[in-house]
Amino acid sequence: MRGVTEAPRRQASPPDDDTPLLDELMPWSVAPLRFGRGWVVAPDARTLRGRWDRLVAAEGGEREALFRPSRGRTTGSAVAALPGQRTGTGRFARESGPCPEPVRVASGPFDEQWLLPDHRLLDTARPELWRVAGGPQVFAVEQGYVPGAAGPPLLLTGALPEGRSPAGRPGRIRPLFRRPGGEEPNLAPGLLGFLAERYGSADAGRWLAWTVAAAVPSPAGCRVPLPADRETWEAGVALGRELMDVQLRGALTGARPRLPGGRRPYVRAAFPPRPEALAYDSGGEVLSAGGGLVSPVPEAAWEYRVGGVRVLEQWFARRTAVAEPGSLEAIGPAAWPQEWTSELLDLVTTLALLGAREPDRSPFTAAVGGPGRAELRAAGVLPVPDGARRPASVLDHEEEGPEGQFMLV
């Protein structure tokens, strides 16, 4: 068995400075969310309801201590409701109502958890992202650059992303669309027309598929080489759509991703109530945790990393970390829930499929002879106008402001 190992170093030629940056081609981006307190997010919604009930049952100094105040939020902060959420806007010190319905968020690479969507609890919630979430929206989470680290530079999620980097480097969240309902692609003005003229067809989804297949990290940010011919473009789009569907857990095809050849990870021995360590046996393709056994687990799943950090280990560690006694974080399941095991099996499949296809990206990440920044400038696609880097105006609905007042945004 083996546990944590050093991340393998990936040697790759750095992209040319003429290769366009994702920041130029998907210009509107948002910094990661900052929750400010760990108890507002959990792997299961039941835990969040228990934490809320404990907090609102407390009064005075005890409530303040459990809340974990910060410079951004205290129990006396007055803030607007988050877009699309019907939560209180009075000061939390007076809160006595029921728990708001938890929402699904991407709280790390391939780690969907639950969040209390109450603006009074979150230091920096990025309301502009909440306004465009849902429906056909896809968030591209650009990972912070880590020299030599293995892992994709871009991850996709349909859930609202926290945007946290496993390596502690700041990244950026780039919505595919600037408005709700899949309206107005978040692309440099003129880019789709340029791509359609060059390759015959282009839309926001095909563009994102190519980007997933071809994106490469660089110190300046994620770069997206463009191909020299239509055939390469179509091949990259086809691969990118497959990778997108796996990352989005079958949202494009309507079918959950499965390993080829009928293989499927199973629970060979149930997890104990409190598993403490995760280990992997490559010979038997077995993942173990305190007597619990899952197999087959392809080595590509175990070795899959983001920012140089092994995803399976981080996922497990966030569910088994020991919390401070008496804190809200200490409120959680008494034993390892069955639904966590089901999520682990799905995660193994996702990572195995992505890891197996990673070498297939090479022809597209090394695309040469295609249009670069100079040609995009000549075509008027670059530089991007300042307005494209700001969120679109939303003036068609009311949002509740602090203390129950209403405002237009």
Secondary structure as a PSIPRED ss2 file (coil, helix, strand):
# PSIPRED VFORMAT (PSIPRED V4.0)

   1 M C   1.000  0.000  0.000
   2 R E   0.000  0.000  1.000
   3 G C   1.000  0.000  0.000
   4 V C   1.000  0.000  0.000
   5 T C   1.000  0.000  0.000
   6 E C   1.000  0.000  0.000
   7 A C   1.000  0.000  0.000
   8 P C   1.000  0.000  0.000
   9 R E   0.000  0.000  1.000
  10 R C   1.000  0.000  0.000
  11 Q C   1.000  0.000  0.000
  12 A C   1.000  0.000  0.000
  13 S C   1.000  0.000  0.000
  14 P C   1.000  0.000  0.000
  15 P C   1.000  0.000  0.000
  16 D C   1.000  0.000  0.000
  17 D C   1.000  0.000  0.000
  18 D C   1.000  0.000  0.000
  19 T C   1.000  0.000  0.000
  20 P C   1.000  0.000  0.000
  21 L E   0.000  0.000  1.000
  22 L H   0.000  1.000  0.000
  23 D H   0.000  1.000  0.000
  24 E H   0.000  1.000  0.000
  25 L H   0.000  1.000  0.000
  26 M C   1.000  0.000  0.000
  27 P C   1.000  0.000  0.000
  28 W C   1.000  0.000  0.000
  29 S C   1.000  0.000  0.000
  30 V E   0.000  0.000  1.000
  31 A C   1.000  0.000  0.000
  32 P C   1.000  0.000  0.000
  33 L C   1.000  0.000  0.000
  34 R E   0.000  0.000  1.000
  35 F C   1.000  0.000  0.000
  36 G C   1.000  0.000  0.000
  37 R C   1.000  0.000  0.000
  38 G H   0.000  1.000  0.000
  39 W H   0.000  1.000  0.000
  40 V H   0.000  1.000  0.000
  41 V E   0.000  0.000  1.000
  42 A E   0.000  0.000  1.000
  43 P C   1.000  0.000  0.000
  44 D C   1.000  0.000  0.000
  45 A H   0.000  1.000  0.000
  46 R H   0.000  1.000  0.000
  47 T H   0.000  1.000  0.000
  48 L H   0.000  1.000  0.000
  49 R H   0.000  1.000  0.000
  50 G H   0.000  1.000  0.000
  51 R H   0.000  1.000  0.000
  52 W H   0.000  1.000  0.000
  53 D H   0.000  1.000  0.000
  54 R H   0.000  1.000  0.000
  55 L H   0.000  1.000  0.000
  56 V H   0.000  1.000  0.000
  57 A H   0.000  1.000  0.000
  58 A C   1.000  0.000  0.000
  59 E C   1.000  0.000  0.000
  60 G H   0.000  1.000  0.000
  61 G H   0.000  1.000  0.000
  62 E H   0.000  1.000  0.000
  63 R H   0.000  1.000  0.000
  64 E H   0.000  1.000  0.000
  65 A H   0.000  1.000  0.000
  66 L H   0.000  1.000  0.000
  67 F H   0.000  1.000  0.000
  68 R C   1.000  0.000  0.000
  69 P C   1.000  0.000  0.000
  70 S C   1.000  0.000  0.000
  71 R C   1.000  0.000  0.000
  72 G C   1.000  0.000  0.000
  73 R C   1.000  0.000  0.000
  74 T C   1.000  0.000  0.000
  75 T C   1.000  0.000  0.000
  76 G C   1.000  0.000  0.000
  77 S C   1.000  0.000  0.000
  78 A C   1.000  0.000  0.000
  79 V C   1.000  0.000  0.000
  80 A C   1.000  0.000  0.000
  81 A C   1.000  0.000  0.000
  82 L C   1.000  0.000  0.000
  83 P C   1.000  0.000  0.000
  84 G C   1.000  0.000  0.000
  85 Q C   1.000  0.000  0.000
  86 R C   1.000  0.000  0.000
  87 T C   1.000  0.000  0.000
  88 G C   1.000  0.000  0.000
  89 T C   1.000  0.000  0.000
  90 G C   1.000  0.000  0.000
  91 R C   1.000  0.000  0.000
  92 F H   0.000  1.000  0.000
  93 A H   0.000  1.000  0.000
  94 R H   0.000  1.000  0.000
  95 E C   1.000  0.000  0.000
  96 S C   1.000  0.000  0.000
  97 G C   1.000  0.000  0.000
  98 P C   1.000  0.000  0.000
  99 C C   1.000  0.000  0.000
 100 P C   1.000  0.000  0.000
 101 E C   1.000  0.000  0.000
 102 P C   1.000  0.000  0.000
 103 V E   0.000  0.000  1.000
 104 R E   0.000  0.000  1.000
 105 V E   0.000  0.000  1.000
 106 A E   0.000  0.000  1.000
 107 S C   1.000  0.000  0.000
 108 G C   1.000  0.000  0.000
 109 P C   1.000  0.000  0.000
 110 F C   1.000  0.000  0.000
 111 D C   1.000  0.000  0.000
 112 E E   0.000  0.000  1.000
 113 Q E   0.000  0.000  1.000
 114 W E   0.000  0.000  1.000
 115 L E   0.000  0.000  1.000
 116 L C   1.000  0.000  0.000
 117 P C   1.000  0.000  0.000
 118 D C   1.000  0.000  0.000
 119 H H   0.000  1.000  0.000
 120 R H   0.000  1.000  0.000
 121 L H   0.000  1.000  0.000
 122 L C   1.000  0.000  0.000
 123 D C   1.000  0.000  0.000
 124 T E   0.000  0.000  1.000
 125 A C   1.000  0.000  0.000
 126 R C   1.000  0.000  0.000
 127 P H   0.000  1.000  0.000
 128 E H   0.000  1.000  0.000
 129 L H   0.000  1.000  0.000
 130 W H   0.000  1.000  0.000
 131 R H   0.000  1.000  0.000
 132 V H   0.000  1.000  0.000
 133 A C   1.000  0.000  0.000
 134 G C   1.000  0.000  0.000
 135 G C   1.000  0.000  0.000
 136 P C   1.000  0.000  0.000
 137 Q C   1.000  0.000  0.000
 138 V C   1.000  0.000  0.000
 139 F E   0.000  0.000  1.000
 140 A E   0.000  0.000  1.000
 141 V E   0.000  0.000  1.000
 142 E E   0.000  0.000  1.000
 143 Q C   1.000  0.000  0.000
 144 G C   1.000  0.000  0.000
 145 Y C   1.000  0.000  0.000
 146 V C   1.000  0.000  0.000
 147 P C   1.000  0.000  0.000
 148 G C   1.000  0.000  0.000
 149 A E   0.000  0.000  1.000
 150 A C   1.000  0.000  0.000
 151 G C   1.000  0.000  0.000
 152 P C   1.000  0.000  0.000
 153 P C   1.000  0.000  0.000
 154 L E   0.000  0.000  1.000
 155 L E   0.000  0.000  1.000
 156 L E   0.000  0.000  1.000
 157 T E   0.000  0.000  1.000
 158 G C   1.000  0.000  0.000
 159 A C   1.000  0.000  0.000
 160 L E   0.000  0.000  1.000
 161 P E   0.000  0.000  1.000
 162 E C   1.000  0.000  0.000
 163 G C   1.000  0.000  0.000
 164 R C   1.000  0.000  0.000
 165 S C   1.000  0.000  0.000
 166 P C   1.000  0.000  0.000
 167 A C   1.000  0.000  0.000
 168 G C   1.000  0.000  0.000
 169 R C   1.000  0.000  0.000
 170 P C   1.000  0.000  0.000
 171 G C   1.000  0.000  0.000
 172 R E   0.000  0.000  1.000
 173 I E   0.000  0.000  1.000
 174 R E   0.000  0.000  1.000
 175 P E   0.000  0.000  1.000
 176 L C   1.000  0.000  0.000
 177 F E   0.000  0.000  1.000
 178 R E   0.000  0.000  1.000
 179 R E   0.000  0.000  1.000
 180 P H   0.000  1.000  0.000
 181 G H   0.000  1.000  0.000
 182 G H   0.000  1.000  0.000
 183 E E   0.000  0.000  1.000
 184 E E   0.000  0.000  1.000
 185 P E   0.000  0.000  1.000
 186 N C   1.000  0.000  0.000
 187 L C   1.000  0.000  0.000
 188 A C   1.000  0.000  0.000
 189 P C   1.000  0.000  0.000
 190 G C   1.000  0.000  0.000
 191 L H   0.000  1.000  0.000
 192 L H   0.000  1.000  0.000
 193 G H   0.000  1.000  0.000
 194 F H   0.000  1.000  0.000
 195 L H   0.000  1.000  0.000
 196 A H   0.000  1.000  0.000
 197 E H   0.000  1.000  0.000
 198 R H   0.000  1.000  0.000
 199 Y H   0.000  1.000  0.000
 200 G C   1.000  0.000  0.000
 201 S C   1.000  0.000  0.000
 202 A C   1.000  0.000  0.000
 203 D C   1.000  0.000  0.000
 204 A H   0.000  1.000  0.000
 205 G H   0.000  1.000  0.000
 206 R H   0.000  1.000  0.000
 207 W H   0.000  1.000  0.000
 208 L H   0.000  1.000  0.000
 209 A H   0.000  1.000  0.000
 210 W H   0.000  1.000  0.000
 211 T H   0.000  1.000  0.000
 212 V H   0.000  1.000  0.000
 213 A H   0.000  1.000  0.000
 214 A H   0.000  1.000  0.000
 215 A C   1.000  0.000  0.000
 216 V E   0.000  0.000  1.000
 217 P C   1.000  0.000  0.000
 218 S C   1.000  0.000  0.000
 219 P C   1.000  0.000  0.000
 220 A C   1.000  0.000  0.000
 221 G C   1.000  0.000  0.000
 222 C C   1.000  0.000  0.000
 223 R E   0.000  0.000  1.000
 224 V C   1.000  0.000  0.000
 225 P C   1.000  0.000  0.000
 226 L C   1.000  0.000  0.000
 227 P C   1.000  0.000  0.000
 228 A C   1.000  0.000  0.000
 229 D C   1.000  0.000  0.000
 230 R H   0.000  1.000  0.000
 231 E H   0.000  1.000  0.000
 232 T H   0.000  1.000  0.000
 233 W H   0.000  1.000  0.000
 234 E H   0.000  1.000  0.000
 235 A H   0.000  1.000  0.000
 236 G H   0.000  1.000  0.000
 237 V H   0.000  1.000  0.000
 238 A H   0.000  1.000  0.000
 239 L H   0.000  1.000  0.000
 240 G H   0.000  1.000  0.000
 241 R H   0.000  1.000  0.000
 242 E H   0.000  1.000  0.000
 243 L H   0.000  1.000  0.000
 244 M H   0.000  1.000  0.000
 245 D H   0.000  1.000  0.000
 246 V H   0.000  1.000  0.000
 247 Q H   0.000  1.000  0.000
 248 L C   1.000  0.000  0.000
 249 R C   1.000  0.000  0.000
 250 G C   1.000  0.000  0.000
 251 A C   1.000  0.000  0.000
 252 L C   1.000  0.000  0.000
 253 T C   1.000  0.000  0.000
 254 G C   1.000  0.000  0.000
 255 A C   1.000  0.000  0.000
 256 R C   1.000  0.000  0.000
 257 P C   1.000  0.000  0.000
 258 R C   1.000  0.000  0.000
 259 L C   1.000  0.000  0.000
 260 P H   0.000  1.000  0.000
 261 G H   0.000  1.000  0.000
 262 G H   0.000  1.000  0.000
 263 R C   1.000  0.000  0.000
 264 R C   1.000  0.000  0.000
 265 P C   1.000  0.000  0.000
 266 Y E   0.000  0.000  1.000
 267 V E   0.000  0.000  1.000
 268 R E   0.000  0.000  1.000
 269 A E   0.000  0.000  1.000
 270 A C   1.000  0.000  0.000
 271 F C   1.000  0.000  0.000
 272 P C   1.000  0.000  0.000
 273 P C   1.000  0.000  0.000
 274 R C   1.000  0.000  0.000
 275 P C   1.000  0.000  0.000
 276 E C   1.000  0.000  0.000
 277 A C   1.000  0.000  0.000
 278 L C   1.000  0.000  0.000
 279 A E   0.000  0.000  1.000
 280 Y E   0.000  0.000  1.000
 281 D E   0.000  0.000  1.000
 282 S C   1.000  0.000  0.000
 283 G C   1.000  0.000  0.000
 284 G C   1.000  0.000  0.000
 285 E C   1.000  0.000  0.000
 286 V E   0.000  0.000  1.000
 287 L E   0.000  0.000  1.000
 288 S E   0.000  0.000  1.000
 289 A E   0.000  0.000  1.000
 290 G C   1.000  0.000  0.000
 291 G C   1.000  0.000  0.000
 292 G E   0.000  0.000  1.000
 293 L E   0.000  0.000  1.000
 294 V E   0.000  0.000  1.000
 295 S E   0.000  0.000  1.000
 296 P C   1.000  0.000  0.000
 297 V C   1.000  0.000  0.000
 298 P C   1.000  0.000  0.000
 299 E H   0.000  1.000  0.000
 300 A H   0.000  1.000  0.000
 301 A H   0.000  1.000  0.000
 302 W H   0.000  1.000  0.000
 303 E C   1.000  0.000  0.000
 304 Y C   1.000  0.000  0.000
 305 R E   0.000  0.000  1.000
 306 V E   0.000  0.000  1.000
 307 G C   1.000  0.000  0.000
 308 G C   1.000  0.000  0.000
 309 V E   0.000  0.000  1.000
 310 R E   0.000  0.000  1.000
 311 V H   0.000  1.000  0.000
 312 L H   0.000  1.000  0.000
 313 E H   0.000  1.000  0.000
 314 Q H   0.000  1.000  0.000
 315 W H   0.000  1.000  0.000
 316 F H   0.000  1.000  0.000
 317 A H   0.000  1.000  0.000
 318 R H   0.000  1.000  0.000
 319 R H   0.000  1.000  0.000
 320 T H   0.000  1.000  0.000
 321 A C   1.000  0.000  0.000
 322 V C   1.000  0.000  0.000
 323 A C   1.000  0.000  0.000
 324 E C   1.000  0.000  0.000
 325 P C   1.000  0.000  0.000
 326 G C   1.000  0.000  0.000
 327 S C   1.000  0.000  0.000
 328 L H   0.000  1.000  0.000
 329 E H   0.000  1.000  0.000
 330 A H   0.000  1.000  0.000
 331 I C   1.000  0.000  0.000
 332 G C   1.000  0.000  0.000
 333 P C   1.000  0.000  0.000
 334 A C   1.000  0.000  0.000
 335 A C   1.000  0.000  0.000
 336 W C   1.000  0.000  0.000
 337 P C   1.000  0.000  0.000
 338 Q H   0.000  1.000  0.000
 339 E H   0.000  1.000  0.000
 340 W H   0.000  1.000  0.000
 341 T H   0.000  1.000  0.000
 342 S H   0.000  1.000  0.000
 343 E H   0.000  1.000  0.000
 344 L H   0.000  1.000  0.000
 345 L H   0.000  1.000  0.000
 346 D H   0.000  1.000  0.000
 347 L H   0.000  1.000  0.000
 348 V H   0.000  1.000  0.000
 349 T H   0.000  1.000  0.000
 350 T H   0.000  1.000  0.000
 351 L H   0.000  1.000  0.000
 352 A H   0.000  1.000  0.000
 353 L H   0.000  1.000  0.000
 354 L H   0.000  1.000  0.000
 355 G H   0.000  1.000  0.000
 356 A H   0.000  1.000  0.000
 357 R H   0.000  1.000  0.000
 358 E H   0.000  1.000  0.000
 359 P H   0.000  1.000  0.000
 360 D H   0.000  1.000  0.000
 361 R H   0.000  1.000  0.000
 362 S H   0.000  1.000  0.000
 363 P H   0.000  1.000  0.000
 364 F H   0.000  1.000  0.000
 365 T H   0.000  1.000  0.000
 366 A C   1.000  0.000  0.000
 367 A C   1.000  0.000  0.000
 368 V C   1.000  0.000  0.000
 369 G C   1.000  0.000  0.000
 370 G C   1.000  0.000  0.000
 371 P C   1.000  0.000  0.000
 372 G C   1.000  0.000  0.000
 373 R H   0.000  1.000  0.000
 374 A H   0.000  1.000  0.000
 375 E H   0.000  1.000  0.000
 376 L H   0.000  1.000  0.000
 377 R H   0.000  1.000  0.000
 378 A H   0.000  1.000  0.000
 379 A C   1.000  0.000  0.000
 380 G C   1.000  0.000  0.000
 381 V C   1.000  0.000  0.000
 382 L C   1.000  0.000  0.000
 383 P C   1.000  0.000  0.000
 384 V C   1.000  0.000  0.000
 385 P C   1.000  0.000  0.000
 386 D H   0.000  1.000  0.000
 387 G H   0.000  1.000  0.000
 388 A H   0.000  1.000  0.000
 389 R H   0.000  1.000  0.000
 390 R C   1.000  0.000  0.000
 391 P C   1.000  0.000  0.000
 392 A C   1.000  0.000  0.000
 393 S C   1.000  0.000  0.000
 394 V C   1.000  0.000  0.000
 395 L C   1.000  0.000  0.000
 396 D C   1.000  0.000  0.000
 397 H C   1.000  0.000  0.000
 398 E E   0.000  0.000  1.000
 399 E E   0.000  0.000  1.000
 400 E E   0.000  0.000  1.000
 401 G C   1.000  0.000  0.000
 402 P H   0.000  1.000  0.000
 403 E H   0.000  1.000  0.000
 404 G H   0.000  1.000  0.000
 405 Q C   1.000  0.000  0.000
 406 F E   0.000  0.000  1.000
 407 M E   0.000  0.000  1.000
 408 L E   0.000  0.000  1.000
 409 V C   1.000  0.000  0.000
